[in-house]
């Protein structure tokens, strides 16, 4: 997928109650089933936000998550 295809995506975070950790994600605005989660989980919500933002930035530069 080219970087331009990620222009209509957003980033966010979700909380896993079982592990009490946060994960960042990027998701297609039009197809909610098209979502990529960060590999790492985080104790701090802010760290997950930064990771999600970086993932979206890299995807928009043509380096999407695997």
N, C-alpha and C positions, 0 to 999 in steps of 0.2 A: 504494500500500500504506500503510495507516495505521501509526502508531507502535506500536500494540499488537501488530501482526503481527510486529514485530521483537523481541519479548520472548523468543522461542525461537531466537534467533540468537546466535552467538558471534563473537569476533574472533580474529585470529591473524596470523602473518607467514609468508612463504615466501621462500626464497633462490633466486635465479636464478644458476646456476653459470656460464652463458655470459657474463653481464655483471658477475658478482660484486656484485650489488646485492640489496636486500631490498624487498619490497612488502608492504603491509598488506592485509588482506581482512576481510570479514564474510561469514558463511556460515550458511545455515539448518541447524539441528541435525537436522532430519528429512529434508531433501532436499539432500544434498551437492552436487548439480549446480546449486543455486541459490546463487551466490557472486558477490560484487562485490569487485574489486580496487581499490586506490588508484590514482589516475592517475599519481602521482609514484612514482619508485623512490628508494631511499635507500642510501647507503653504510653507514650505521649502523643496526643492528638496532633499537636503542632508538627511533630516529626513526620507523621503520616501525610499531612497536608503538603509539606515541602516535597516529599517523595512523589506524591501524585502530580504536583506541579512540574517537577523535573521530568517525569515520564511523559507528560503531555508536550512539554517543550521539545524533548528529544524526538517524539513522534512527528511533530510538526516540522522538524528539520530533516525528516526522511529516515529516522532511525526508530522505527516502531518497536514495541516490546515483542519478545519472541512468543 
